[in-house]
Amino acid sequence: MNYASHTPRVALINVKYSPNLGDGLLSECLEAELASVLPSIAIRVIDLAGRTEYDPGTRSRKSVLTLMHHSPLMVRHAIAQSVLGSRLHRHLRPHWRAELGRVDAVIVGGGNLLSDADLNFPLKLDAVMAEVRSMKLPAAVFGVGVSDNWTPRGESLFRRAFGGPQLFHASVRDPRSAEIWRQRLSPAGIPPAQVVHDPGQLVSRHVARSRSRDRAGTVIGLGLTHPIALKYHGGNTHISTAAQAAWYCALVRAGRARGWRFVVFANGSPEDEAYLGELRPALADAAGREHITFAPRADTPSDLARLISSFDLLMAHRLHANIAAFSYGIPQIGFAWDVKLETFLAQVGRGHCLCRVGADAIEAVVDLAARQLGEGVDARMHRSVIAQAREHVAGLATALLAATRSRATDDFAQTALEARV
């Protein structure tokens, strides 16, 4: 196909500028890969929260998560519809309308967007897709995660969001998401979604690996996530905050005994960064200051990717930290908290590399880490996943071109008809 013969203008809808830089990582990878397939493509990003640049966020987010986690569902929904409904009407929809007037098609692209955490994404996606329908723009959904936590209200909003426009492509990032999509959306006449790899898998193609040639010893990247985020999004309420902190300290102490050095970091969310600060003194004492470093918050997704690329092994909860590690061929041990991480690890042949913070025996985890340092990532699996991820984006590009050309032809025909009348 001659990709250069057409220049599509596309709006990419996601949460690119979330303080959690993993969301920006997947967006930037999708943008970069689309541009490598369609060099003339023009991409505008519509962040569903109305953000326009990377920002560390505010520490009040932790308080909001705590309040919502401890409130009854009815109260949480009332708060969301009141606060978010007003913002959608007054600020977000007018902004989105202006942005969508400058494009030929939209792609709802990447991230765990089909999740119903207090109606956040259902309300936002219903609103933005209403604007898409009003402009009769062709629409696609690419590589999203789908959670099975939809309330009846959330399901109704998602069905309306994706049942209106004619989707020229629909894909999700794992088989579990595809099955939830089928069960929840097919009764509304929405076609099934194919399974593709998360575009974050392509970070190693677009951000060069950062690795000091003269460093000595083994470096373990330890990614921290605040317990309140784990409870709010993952439902992990079984392990106390104190038990988790003690477990991390025991982990770095055992790693120090093996001569490992730890780099402690977070993905950027303000509550995670604050948690890192809270644990810093205890972790420093446990590891010994010569065996541990605390990374400053990364400013951009590329900065986060370069940090992760410098590790010999990663241990972390956050999905896109694990995805980035795999992309660079770095073995990882995922910290269990949400089924999406377990699903990803199984998808890339690393389902055995999962442990539970605060529950699993430290020696067993350290032994697993030592084995992974020796075995590394399966090279054949790695090559296959990266190649498939590229093919999936190329397939999206092909569908995008067909959809925008069809729309251009229809618009031309309509203009000609109106001229004759």
N, C-alpha and C positions, 0 to 999 in steps of 0.2 A: 504493500500500500504506500502511496506517496503522501506521507504525513505532512510534508512541507506545503502542500497545495491549499491548506486551509488553516486559518488562525483562530481557534476557538478561544472565547473569553469565558472563564469559568469562575464561579464562586465556590470555594471550599468551605463547608460549614462544619465546625467542630469547636473544640475549646483550646485552640492553639496556645493562647496566652495565659492559661491557667498557671498559678504559682507552682503547681506540680509540673516540673519541666518535662516529665515523661510524655505529657500530652502534646507539648510543643515538638518534642523529638519525632513523634510519629507523623505529625503534620508536615514538618520540614522534610522528612524523608519522602513522603508522598509527593510533595511539591517538586522536590529535586528529581525524583524518578520520572514523574510526568514530563518535566521539562527536558529530560534526557531523551524521551521518546518523541515528544512534540516540542522541538526547540523554540517554536514561535508561540507557544501557548501563553496566554495572559491569565494569571491566577490572582484572584482577590480572596482574602480570607475573612469569613464572617465568624467571629467568636461569639458563641451563644450567650456569653455573659456581658457582651458589649465592650470587652477589652480590646485595645489596639496595639499594645506593646507588652513586652515581658516586664513583670512587676512582682516583687516578693510577696505581695499580699499583706494583710494586717493580722496581728496576733489575736484580734477579736474572733477570728474564724474558729479557734479552739473553743471559745465560750459558746459560739453558735452551735457547733457540733454537739457539745455537751448538753445544751438546752434541748435541742431537737431529739437527741438520743433518749433523754429521760422524759419526754413529753408523750402523751397518748397520741395515737395516729390521727384522730379527729382534730386535735389541736394543731399538730404539725401541718396537716393539709390546709387548715384554715389560715395559718400563718403564711404558708407558701402562696396560696391563691391571693391573699390580700396584698402582701408585699411584692411578690413577683408579678402578679397581675397588673398592678399599677405601673411598675417599671416597664413591662412589656408594652403597655398601651401608650405611655408617655414618651418613652425614650427608645426602646429597642426596635420596635416595629417601624417607626419612621426612618431610623438609621438603616435597617435592613432593606426597606423599600428603595431607598436611594441607591444602595449598593447593587441590588438585584437589577436595577434599571440599566446597569452598565455591562451585563453579562449575557451569554447565550445559553448557559446551562448551569446547573448546580450539582455538586457532589457532597452528600453528607458523608464525611470521610474520617474514619478512624476513631478509636477510643471506645470506652464502655458507655456509649451514648444511649442505648436502649435499656436504660436502668431507671427504676422508679424509686429514687430516694426522695421521699416527700414531694413528689410531683415535679421535681426540678426539671429534668429533661423532658418529660411528657408535655409540660406547659410550654417550654421553649421551642421544642421541635414542632409542636402543633401550630404555634404562632408563626414561626419562620416559614413552614411549609404552606401555610395559608397565603402568605405573600408570594411564594413560588407559584402556587395554583393561579392566583389572580393575574399573574403575568404570563401564564401558560408556558413556563420554562420547562424544558426536559430535565428530569431529575434522576440521580443515581444515589445508591447507598453503597459505600465501599469499606470493607474490612472492619466493620464495627463489632463491638462486643455486645451481647444481649444477656441480660440477667433475668432470672425467673422470679423477680420480686414485684411484679406489676400488681397494683391494686386495680379494682374494677374501673375506677376513674382514670388511672394511668393507661390501662389497656384501651379504653375508649379514645383517649387523646392520641395514642400511637396509631391506632387504626385510622383515625381521621387524617393524621399527618401523612401517612404513607399510602393510604387508599385513594387519595384524590388525584395526585399527579400520576401520569403513566411512567413508571420507572423503566429507564432504558438499561439499567444494570442494578442488580441487588446482590450483595455479598457480605458475609460475616467472617470473623477471624478464627472460628473453630467450630467443630461439629456440634458441640453442645449448644452454641448460639444458634446454629442453623435449625436445630430441632425446636428450640424455644420459639424462634421466628415462625416456624411452620405451625406449631400448635396455637400460638397466640394470634397470628395475623392472617393465616390462610382462610379462616372462616369469614373474613371480611373481603375475600377475593384478591388478596395481595399475593403475587407469585412467590414461590420459594426462593431462598437465597443460596447461592453457591458458597463454598468455603474457600477462603484465600488466606494467605499469610498476612499477619500484621505488617504494615509498611515499615514499622520501626526495625524490622529485620534487615533493612537495607542501609542502616546507618553506617556500617563499615565501608560502604561504597561511596559515601558522600562526606564523611568526616574522617580524616586520616588518623590512624592510631598514634597515641602519644605514649612513648615508652623510653625511659632513660637507659642508654646503653651501658652506663658505668655503675648502675645501682647493684647492690649486692643483697642477697637474701630473698625470701619469699614474701610477697605483699598480698595481704588479704583485704579486700574491700568489704567493709561492714556497713550496710545501709540500714538506717534506723527509721522507724515509722511510729508516730505517737500512738499509744494504746487507745485513745479515744477515737482515732480514725479507723483503727482496726475494728473496734466495737460498732461504730456507726455504719461503716460500709461492709464489713465482713461478718458481723455478728459474733465475733470471737470474744466471749465474755467469761470464759472459764479460767483464764489465768490472770492473777492479780498483777497490777502495775509493779508492785514490789518484787514479785516473783520474776517478772520479765527482766527487771533491772539487775537482779542478782544473777540471773542466767547469763546475761551479756557479760557481766564481770567475770564469771567463771569461764566463759568461752575465751575471752582474751587472755586470761591467766593461763589456760591450758595451751593456747596457741603460742604464747610467749615461751613456754617450756619446750616447744618444738623449734624455737628460733624464728618464728614468723613475726612479721611486722604488720600492724593493722592500720588502715586508713579508714576513719569513720566519717560517714557523709550522710546526707539526706537528699531527696529528690527536689527539694525547694519549697514544699508547702510550709507555711509559717509555723504550724503546730509541730511538724517534724523537726524543723530547725531549732525550735525552742526545746524540744525533748532532747535533742543532741546536746544542747547547752546544759540541761539539767543533769545528764548522765556523765558529762565530761570529767568532773573531778574523780568520780568513782572508777571510771574506766581507765583514767590515767594512772591511778594508784594500782589498779589490778594488773595492768600491762607493764608498767614501768615506762617512764617518759621516752626512753630511747626505742621503745617497741610500738609506739602508737602516735598517729598524727590525726588531727581533726581538720578536715577539709573545710575551707570557707564555702558559703553558699555559691553555687554556680550561677552566673548571670544569665546564661543562655543554654538551650538544649545542647548545642555543640560543645560548650564547656563541660556539661555533665557527661556527654559521650566520651570526650577526651579523658576525663578523670577515670571513668569506668574502664576505658581501654588500657589504662596503665596497670591494672591489677593482674595478678596471677590467678586469683580465684575471687569470686563474688559471693557474698552471703547477704540476702536482702528479701524484704517482703514485696516491694514495689515491682509490678509486672514489667514496666519498661526498662527498669534497671537490669532485670534478668534477660529481657529481649536483647538489649544492647550488648550485654556480655556474650550471649550466644552469637550474635552477629560478628563480633570480633574473635570468635573462636576461643573465648575464655570460659572455662568450666564454672558452674555456679551451683550453690545450694540455695534453693528457695525456702523462705520462711512461710509456712502455711498460714493462710488467713482468709483467702477468698478462693472459690473454686476456679476462677479464671486463671490464677497462677498455676494451680495443679493441672488444669487442662493444657496450658501452654507447655509445661515441662513434659507432659505425656506426648504431646504433638511432635516434639523435637527429640524424642527418645531419651529424655532425662527425667522420667517420672520417678525414678528411684532416688533422685537428688532433692528430696523435700524433707524438712524437719519442722518440729513444733517448738517455738521459743517458749522457754519456761517449763516444758514438759519432757522433751527428749533428753536422755542422758548425755552430758557434755562429752564424755570420752567417745561415745558412739558417733557423735557429730564430728568431732575432731578426726576420728579415724576415717569417716566418710570423706572429709575434706582432704586428708592426706592421699586417699586413693584417687580422688578426682584430680589432684595436682599431678599425680603420676600418669593417669590415663588420658586426661584432657577431653576435649570434645571430639566426638566421632567425625572424622574428616569427610566421609562420604555423606553422612546426614547433613552436615553443614553445607557442603556444596549444593546438595539437592534443594535444601530449604531456600538458600539465597537465589538459586536459579529459578525456582518456582515463584518466589516473591516477585522477581523481575517480570516473569511471564504474566503474573496476575495484574500488575499495573499496566503492562502493554495491552492486555485484553480490555482493561477499562478505557485506555486511550482509544482503541479501535471503536468501542461502543460509543464513546463520547463524540468522535468525529462523525459517525453515522447519524447520531441524534441531532447534532447541530447542523449538519448538512440538510437533513430532512426538514428541520425547522426553517432554515433559510429558504429552501425551495417552496415550502408552504407559504411563507411570508411573501415571497415574490409573486406566487400565484394569486394570493389574496389581494395584493396591491394592484396587479394587473386587472383583476376582476372589478375592483372598485373604480379603476380608471375607466373601464368600458361603460360602467353604469353611470 
